[in-house]
Amino acid sequence: MRDFRDAKSMAKALRAVMAERDIELTHGETLEIVARQFGLDDWNVLAAAIAAEADPIKAAAADGLQFTRVIPILRIFDIAKAMEFYRDFLGFHVDWEHRYGEGMPLYAQISRAGAVLHLSEHHGDASPGSTVFVWMRGIEAFHRELLAKKYGYSRPGLQDTGFDARMVQVPDPFGNRIRFHEANSESP
């Protein structure tokens, strides 16, 4: 099934079909039609949406080196507290859990909307007091969501930074901090 990221190929197909019926349209005209089919005002709005969805990770370096994902590991000391914070308050989903055996420390992966974190009870995996920097979109809605939960241990603010972005910082129960940022302009 096609979606808005297929807009250029959809416009090309539309132009070909119309040409078969002796109706000549420019590529630009067909792009405008496709944008309207997605409920947008014009091609510029659709092009901006496509650019916003582009994955910068896929851009390989000149030497062919490419990092595909960075996953921070955060130290936890209490599984119930960790789940209350990360799952119930922040809205992350538990993707998987691992223990080497019964009664052994937990190592888990959690995720939400493209962000992935590893939580570990293992002594050597991470130090408490880490900070994770997360770029995101929709920070105002996320901030409202967090405040609406009335979590007893955190009422994060939405603040301007000194680098053309807004931030919601949340400290976890183990001394780690997650700084969610949204750029005020088109970058990053």
C-alpha positions in Angstrom: 0.0 0.0 0.0 1.3 3.4 -0.9 1.6 6.4 1.4 2.7 10.0 1.2 6.4 9.1 0.8 5.4 7.6 -2.6 4.1 10.9 -3.9 6.6 11.4 -6.7 6.0 7.9 -8.2 2.3 8.4 -7.8 2.5 11.7 -9.7 4.5 10.0 -12.4 2.0 7.2 -12.7 -0.9 9.8 -12.8 0.8 11.8 -15.5 1.3 8.6 -17.6 -2.3 7.6 -17.3 -3.5 11.0 -18.2 -1.2 11.1 -21.2 -2.8 7.9 -22.4 -6.1 9.7 -22.4 -4.6 12.7 -24.3 -4.6 14.9 -21.2 -1.3 16.6 -20.8 -0.2 17.6 -17.3 3.2 18.7 -16.1 5.0 16.8 -13.4 4.4 19.8 -11.1 0.7 19.7 -11.8 0.5 16.0 -10.9 2.5 16.6 -7.7 -0.1 19.3 -6.7 -2.9 16.8 -7.4 -1.3 14.1 -5.3 -0.7 16.5 -2.4 -4.4 17.4 -2.4 -5.3 13.7 -2.4 -3.5 13.5 0.9 -5.5 16.4 2.2 -2.6 18.9 2.0 -2.7 22.4 0.5 0.0 22.0 -2.0 3.2 20.1 -3.0 5.4 22.3 -0.8 3.5 21.1 2.3 3.8 17.4 1.2 7.5 17.8 0.3 8.1 19.2 3.8 6.3 16.2 5.3 8.4 13.8 3.2 11.6 15.5 4.2 10.6 15.4 7.9 10.2 11.6 7.6 13.6 11.2 5.9 16.0 9.0 8.0 19.3 10.8 8.4 20.8 7.5 9.6 20.6 6.1 6.1 23.1 8.7 4.8 26.4 6.8 4.7 29.7 8.6 5.2 32.0 9.1 2.2 34.2 6.2 3.4 31.1 3.8 3.5 31.0 3.8 7.3 27.4 3.9 8.6 26.1 3.7 12.2 22.6 2.4 12.0 21.4 2.9 15.6 22.7 4.0 19.0 21.0 2.5 22.0 21.9 4.0 25.4 22.0 1.6 28.4 20.6 3.0 31.6 21.3 1.5 35.0 18.3 0.6 37.1 18.1 -0.8 40.7 14.4 -1.6 41.1 12.3 -3.2 38.3 8.9 -2.1 39.7 10.1 1.5 39.9 11.7 1.3 36.4 8.4 0.0 34.9 6.4 2.6 36.8 8.6 5.4 35.3 9.5 4.2 31.8 6.4 2.2 30.9 3.6 3.8 32.9 4.8 7.5 33.0 6.9 7.9 29.8 4.8 5.5 27.7 7.6 3.2 26.5 6.8 -0.4 25.7 8.8 -3.3 26.9 10.1 -5.0 23.8 11.9 -7.9 25.6 13.5 -8.9 28.8 16.5 -11.1 29.4 18.0 -12.8 32.5 20.8 -15.3 32.5 18.9 -17.4 34.9 16.2 -17.3 37.6 16.9 -14.6 40.2 19.5 -12.9 37.9 19.6 -9.2 37.1 17.2 -7.9 34.4 18.4 -6.6 31.0 15.5 -5.2 29.0 14.8 -3.2 25.8 12.0 -0.5 25.8 10.9 1.7 23.0 8.5 4.4 21.9 8.1 6.2 18.6 11.5 5.3 17.3 13.4 5.9 20.6 15.1 2.7 22.0 16.6 2.3 25.4 18.2 -0.6 27.3 17.6 -0.9 31.0 20.0 -3.0 33.0 20.4 -4.1 36.6 23.8 -5.5 35.8 26.6 -3.8 37.8 29.1 -3.3 35.0 26.7 -2.1 32.2 26.2 1.5 33.1 26.6 4.1 35.8 23.7 5.9 37.4 23.6 9.6 36.6 23.7 9.3 32.8 22.0 11.8 30.5 20.3 10.8 27.2 19.7 13.5 24.6 16.6 12.7 22.3 15.5 14.7 19.3 11.8 14.4 18.7 8.7 16.0 17.2 5.5 16.8 19.1 7.1 17.9 22.3 4.1 20.0 23.4 1.7 17.1 23.1 4.2 14.9 24.9 4.6 17.4 27.7 0.8 17.6 28.1 0.6 13.8 28.2 3.2 13.6 31.0 1.5 16.3 33.1 -1.9 14.7 32.6 -0.6 11.5 34.2 0.0 13.3 37.5 3.0 11.2 38.2 3.9 11.7 41.9 7.7 12.0 41.4 8.0 14.3 38.3 6.2 17.3 36.9 8.6 18.2 34.0 8.5 21.7 32.5 8.7 22.7 28.9 11.6 25.1 28.5 13.5 27.0 25.8 17.1 26.0 25.3 20.0 28.3 24.2 20.1 26.5 20.8 16.8 27.2 19.1 14.9 24.2 20.6 12.5 23.4 23.4 13.2 20.7 26.0 11.4 18.5 28.5 13.8 17.0 30.9 12.8 14.0 33.1 14.9 12.5 35.8 14.4 8.7 36.4 14.3 7.2 39.9 18.0 6.1 39.5 19.6 9.5 38.8 19.5 9.3 35.0 18.1 12.1 33.0 16.4 12.0 29.6 16.3 15.3 27.7 13.6 15.4 25.0 14.2 18.2 22.5 12.3 19.6 19.6 14.0 22.1 17.2 12.1 25.4 16.7 13.3 25.4 13.1 13.6 22.8 10.4 16.9 21.3 11.8 17.9 18.7 12.9 
